Each structure stands twice: as structure tokens, then as C-alpha cells.
Amino acid sequence: MNKQQSKSYALPIAMMFALFFMISFVTGLPSPMGVIVAKQFGASNFESQLGFLANFIAYAFMGIPAGIMLKKIGYKKTALAAVAVGFVGVGVQYFSGVVGNFSVYLMGAFISGFSMCMLNTVVNPMLNTLGGGGNKGNQLIQFGGSINSIGATITPMLVGYLMGAAAGRTIEKANPALFLALGIFAVAFFVLFFVEIPEPHMESATERKVKHPHSPLSFRHFILGAIAIFIYVGIEIGIPSTANLYMTASSTVGTHLGLGIDATTAGGIVGVYWLLMLVGRLFGASIGSKVSSKAMLITVSSLGLVFILLAIFMPVTNTVTLPYFETQVPISVAFLVLCGLCTSIMWGGIFNLAVEGLGKYTAAAAGIFMVMVCGGGIVPLIQGFVSDHFGYMNSYWVMFACLVYMLYYGLVGSKNVNKDIPVE
């Protein structure tokens, strides 16, 4: 019976992995597209990053509605709606190049953010459910995260290749990547339409009339986990983005000096961070069925704290040449890059710990999680404010404080102290 059930779940699991890829592919588009719009529309550096902000802010608007959709129409219909919205979002970004309008591009990024929020709301609890929760559920989420990293790595490389020379940086140059995204969305919609997906958390008509006395917010470990997700996404984005700014900032002008490294080399070094996230997620997935989420989160949070402290206190005169790069960089940059190994498995670990024991409240919990993803647009802004006033490396005290909270959640905050609440 278990073998048949496992076999019947193979295709749904494969589809969740495919959607993980699309989440990272489309979410990663604002990074290279920011370079394009800065050239095509004459946008400032701040304006060129508004695509990321539009993408992440959409989570704050759509997170709760997406969780409600899961309960009312189920995983499959929610995923189909998300794919359709994603198709429209990418289509609008393509159209912005046709009409040559920056505002249209931002609208496309915002619509795409709605889609990514809905997809994230589906894939994480779905993989956890298909894996039966616990270590196996964590393992599937880690595998999904690995595929997510592949998409995150491919997007800037593909669009960067298509951009070519600086003079040719227009959205039309990125059309092949946009067409690829549109094609994958179309195929995903067609396959999902015919795939049978279990619906363990969809409410029946009778259940919808029942007013539950509790919610995910009735569980302390979930509330603390939601905060951890907010902080985690900020850590994941803040570490490499500030490192990129530090490396490319002028070494001769300004109060807080940068390293003056060319953008291509700096981008490649930051790319190693994302590559290490892929390595970490593959390793986490391989041991996920044997090592608990709690142990994994405690380990990587502790290691991350060590790397950040070393990066802050190492003298800038201590340099190292990273593999495949001829440029010497302060060893502190190498420690920041190594943080990719630590951030790699945090999402799956936090999600697994936070929804453990939630039962019928899992779908609503996933929606709240998606709201908290907006931390990816807020925490880096805080770090940026600190870097403006106290210097690039001192801004990593913000990341240190965030990692302290991650360690606290792994050690103490993840314990379910509300087991008396009925969840069936």
C-alpha cells in the first residue's frame, strides 16, 4: 500500500520541484533586469532595484489570501491560478520592452510577485505533506530548495549572456529568457491540470461554516517561526547584496570606502555564494531524513555567526584569491561568501519546525509565512541604512543580530508548547 502511495505521489512531487524552479527563475529576473532598465529607461541605481521591491511587497498583500485559497479551493486550483498569474506578470514585463515604459515593467514585476507568493504557499506545505512531515518532509523541502538554487543561478547567467554589450542592454535582449519563462508556465499549467494532487487541507462546505477557536497564531512556535522566516529572507539577500556593493564601490571616493572591483568580477564572486547555497541544499537534502531540522538549524546558525564575526574583524589587508578569480579580495569577503552554506538550508528547517503539530492550521500558516517573505525587501534596507552611516562591514552587525535570533529559534523558540490545542 505504501509503495503504491509513494508511486502515485511521484508526479505531484516532480511538479512541486518544477514550480520551485519557476519561483527562483522569475524571482531572480529583477536582478539582471535592473541592469537593463537602468540603461534603457535611464533609471537610477535605487530605481533599478524597485523591481525586487515590487516583487517582495506583493507577498505582503497576497500571503493571507493565498492561504485562504488553499483552504477553499485546494492546492491544485491555487497552483493553476498562480501559474496563470505568473504568465501574465512575465507577459507584462515583455510588453514593457515593447512600449518602452518603466512603470509597465514595475507592474509586471508586482504581478509576478503575486504569482510567486501563491506558488510558495503551495509548494512548501505540499512537499511537507507528501513527505509525511517530520524528517522526510524536511528532506523533500531541501530537495526543492536545491532546485530553487539552480533556477537562481541560471537566471542572472542567462540574462547576462543575452544582454551582451552595455550598449545593447534593452528588454528586447532578454526576450528569450522571458519567452522561456512563458513557455514553462504554459507547460506547467497543462501538466498540473491533468495531475492528481492530494488535498489534505482543503475545507469541505461543512467545515467552512465552522468557526475555529484557534489559528496558527495560537501556537507560540509558529509565531516565532514566522518572525524567523522574515529575518531569514533578509539574511539570504542582505549578505550577498551588500557584499556586491562593498566590492564595486569606489576605493578612492567617499567616507566609507569600497574595494573598487569591477562589476563582472564582483558579480562572479557573489555568484559563488548562490552556488554554495545549492551545495548546502543538496547536502541538507541528502541527510534530511536522518538529521532533524532542529539540529540542522542550530548548526548552520552557529557557523554563520562565526563567519560573520570573522568577516567583521579580519583586517582588510588580509587578502585571498578565490578559486577561478584572479583578483585578490579581503579574506572577509570569502567568509561572507561561505555564509551561502549556512543560509542554504534555513528556509526548509524553519518551515518544517514552525508547522510541526499544526494539522488543519497548516494551510493558513503557509499564507502567513508568505506575508513574512517581505522581510527580503525590508531587512536589507535596514542593513543599507547602517552601511550608509557606519560603513559596509559594520553593517554586518545587523546580519549578526539576525543570526542570533535564528540560533535562539533553533534552541528554544521552535518547541511546541501548545500541544493541548486540537488540530484534527
N, C-alpha and C positions, 0 to 999 in steps of 0.2 A: 504493500500500500504506500509506504514511504517512498519507494523508488518511483512509482507511478506519479506520485505527487511532485517529486523532485523533477521528473522529466517534464511534467506539464507546466512547471514554473520556469523552465529553461528559457523559453522565448520571452516571457514577460521580463525576466531578469536582463536578457540581452537588450530589450527595448529600453529599460531603465538606464543601462550603460550608454546606449546611443544618445539618450536625452542628456545624460551627464556631459557628453562630448559637446552637444549643441549649446548647453548652458555656458561652458567656458569659451567656446568659439565666439558666440555672439557677445558675451560679456567682455571679451578681450578686444573687440573691434574698436571701442573708443580710444584705445591707446595709440595704435597706428593711424586711426582716422583723425585723431587730434593733430598729428603732424600734417596731415593732408589739409584739414580745414584751416590751419594756421597759414598755410601757403595760399590756398585757393581763395579764402574769404578774408585774408588779412587779419585773422583773429590773434589776439594777444595770447601769451602763454596761459594766463588764467582762463580765458575764454575757450582755449583749445581743450581744457580739461573738463569743461561743462558737460561733455558727453558722458563721462564717468559719473558726474554728479547726478545727471538726469537719470542714468541707468539705476543707480543705487537708491535715489529718493523714491523711485517707483515702488520699491519694496515696502516703504513705509505706508504707502497708500493701498497696496494690493495684498499685503501679508494676511490680514484678518479675513478679508473677503475670500481669499484663496482657500483658507482653512474651512470656511463655511461651505464653499463649493465642494470640497472633499466629502463633507458630511452629507450634503444634499444630493449631489449627482455622482459622487464616487471618483475613484482615481482615473478611470478611463476617459470619461467625458471631460474631466478637468484637464487632463493631458491633451486631449484633442483641441479643446478651446485654447490652451496655451500655445500649442503649435500653430494654430491659425493666427493668433495674435502676433506671434513671432514672425510669421511670414509677412504680415502687414508692416511690422516695425522695420524689418530689413528692407522691404519694398520702398518704404518712405525714405530711408537713408539713400537708396539708389536714386529715387526721384529728386532728392535734394541736389544731387550732382547734375541732373538734367536741367533743373530750373536755376541752379546756382544760388541757392538760398541757405544761409547758415541756420536760420530759425527752423527750417524744414528738417535739417539734419538733426537738430536737438529734439524735435518732435519724434523723429524716428527712433532715436536713442531712448527716449522716455517710453515709447510704446514697447520697444524691445525689452526694457526693464520690467514692464508688466508681465510679459511672457516668461522671462527668466525667473521671476518670483513665483509664478504659478507652477513652472516646471520643477523648481526646487522644492516646492511644497509637496509635489507628488513623489519625486524620486527618492527622497531620503526616508520617509516613513514606509514607502512601498518596499524598498530594499530591506529595511529593517524587519518588516513583516514577512517578506518572502524568505528571509533567513531565520525566522522564528525568534527574533530578538536575541538578547544576550551576545555572546562572543561571535556566533555565526552571523548575526545581523550586523555587528560591527565590522566583520570581515568583508561582507558584501559592500558596505558603505565605503570601506577603504579601497576596494577594487574600483568602485565607481569614482572615487576621488582620484585614483591613478589615471583613469581615462579622462577625467576633467583636466588633469595636468597636461595630458597630451594635447588636448584642444588649446589650452592656454599657451603652450609652447609653439604650436603650429601657427596660430593667428598672427602674432607680430612678425614671424619669419616670412609667412606667405605674403602678407600685405606689404611688408618692407621690400620684398623681392619685386612685387608688382609695381611699387612706386618708382623704382629706378632712380634716375637723377632727380635732384631737388627741383629742377625746372619743370618736371613733369608730374609734380605732386597735385593731382586733382582726383576727385572722387571717381571719375571715369577709369582711372588707372586701377582702382580697387574693385571695379565691377566684377571681374572673375571670382573674387572671394565672396562678394555679395551674392552672385548667382549660385555659387556653391552652397551657401547657407540656405538660399531659397529652395534649391533642389533637395537638400537634406530634409528640410522642413516638409516638403511635399511628400517625399518618400515615407518619412516618419508618420505623417498623418494617415497615409494609405495603409501602412502596416498596422498601426495602432487600431485603426477602425475594425480590422478583422481579427485582432489578437484578443484572446480571453484573459482578462486580468482579475484576480480575486479582489473582492471589495469587502474587507473585514470591518471597515469603519464607516461605511455608508449607512445613514439612518433610514429606517423604514418610515412610512407615513405615520404609524402609531408613535414611534419613538420621537418624531419631530414635535409632537404635541406635548411630550413630557418635559417638564421644566426640571432640569438637573440642579440639585442644591450646590453642586461643586463645579469647578472648571480646572483647566491646567494650572491656573494661578492659585489654586488651593494647595498646591504642592510646593514646598519650600525649595526642594532640589531642582524643580523646573524653573522657578523664578530666577534662582542663582545661575542656572544653566543658560537661560535666555540672555542674562547680562554677560555671561561668558562668551556667547556667540557674538554679541555686539562688539565686545572687546577683541575677540579673535580675528574677525574680518578686518578690523582696524590694524591689528598687528601684521596680518598677512600682507596687506597693501602698504602700510606705512614703512616697514623696514626697507623693502627694495626701492620704493619711490623716492624716499629721502636720500638713500644711498646714491641713486642716479643723479639727483640734484647736487649732492655733495661732490660727486666726481666730475660733473660737467660744469659746475660753477667756476668762474674765473679765479685764478690763483694770484692775481695781481691787483684786483679791484674789489673794494667793498670791505666792510667791517669784519664779516665772517667769511674767511677765505675758503674757496673750494680747491679742488685738485687740478682743475684745468685740463681734464682728459677729454679727448674728442668723443662726440656723442655715440659714434658707432662702436668704439671700444667699450665705453661705459655701458651701453645697451647690451652688448655681448656678455659683460661681466654680470649684469643684473639677470640676464637670461640663465646664467648658471644657478642662480637662486631658485628659479622656477624649475629647472632641471632637477635640482636636489629635492624639491618638493615631490616630483614624480618618483624619484628613487625612494624617498621616505614612505610614500604611499604604497608603493609596490611591496616594500619590506613590511610595512604595517599590515597590509592585506595578507601576506604570507604567514604572519604569526598571529593574526587577529582571532583565529579560532582557539588559540592556546593561551594567549596573554589577555588579561582583562583590559577594558577601556580605561579603568581607573589607574592601573599600573602604567599603561602607555602614556596617559596624560600627565601623570606625576613626573615620569622620566623626561619627557620632552620639554616640559615647562622648566624643570630644574636645569637641564642642559642649555635651554635658551637663555636663562638668567646668567649662566656662566659666560656664554658667548657675548651677550650684550655688555656685561661688565668688562670683559677683556677688550671689546671694541672701544669702549669709552676711555679706558685708562691707558691703552697702549699708545706710546708716543708716535706721532705722525712720521717720525724719522725711521721707524722700524718698517721696512718695506719688504714685499714679497712679489714674485712674478707668478701669477696664476697660470695653470696649465692652459695651453693654446693661446695665451696672450703675451705679447712681447713687452707690454707696458708694465712698469713696476707700480704697485699701489701700496698704500699703508696696510699693514697686516690687519688693522682694524676693519678694513673693507672685507677682507677674507672671512673674518669672524661673522660679519653681517650676512655674507653670502651663505655661510654654513647654517644660519638660522632657518634656511629653507627646509633642512632636515627636520627641524623641530615643529615648524608650523604645518608641515605636511599632513600629519595625522590628527591634528587637534579637532577639526570640524567633526569627523566621524565619532571620535571619542566623546566629545561634549554632547552631541546629539544622542548617542546611544545611552549615556548616563542620565541625561535630562528626561528622556521619555520612558525610561525603565519604570514599570509599575503604573503607567498612566492608563493603560487599557483603552476604554472608549473615549478618553480625552486626547488620544494621540493625534488625531486629525486636526483638532483645534490647536493643539500645541505646535504642530508644524506651521500653521499660519502665523502664530505669534513669533516663532523663530524667524520667519521670513521678514517680518517687520524689523527685527533687530539686525538684519543684514545691513541696514542703512548705516551701521557703525563704520562700514568700509568707506563712507564718504565723510564721516564726522571725526573719528579718531585721528586720521592723517592730517586733517585741518588743524587739530589741536597741536600735533607734533610740528606742523609747519609754522604755527604761531610761535612756538618755543624756539624753533630754529632761527626765525627772523630776529629774535631778541637775544638769544644766548648762544647761537652757533649750531651748526649741523650735528656734531657729535653729542653735544649736551642735550639735544632734543631726544636722544635715545633713552633718557631717563623716563620719558613718557612710555616707551616700549617696556622698560624695566618694570614700571609700576603695573602695567597691563599683565605682564607675565607673572608677577607676584600674585595677582588675582587668579590667574589660571591655575597656579600651584595650589592656592587655597581651595579652589573648587574641586580639584582632584583629591586633595587630602580630606577635606571636611564638607564642603558645600554640596557634593554630589550624593550624599547619603539621604535616602528616602526616609524622612521622619514622619510621614503622613500615611502610613500603611493601613490606618484604620478607615480611610476613605474608600468606599466601594467603587470599583472600576469596571465591573462586568455589566 
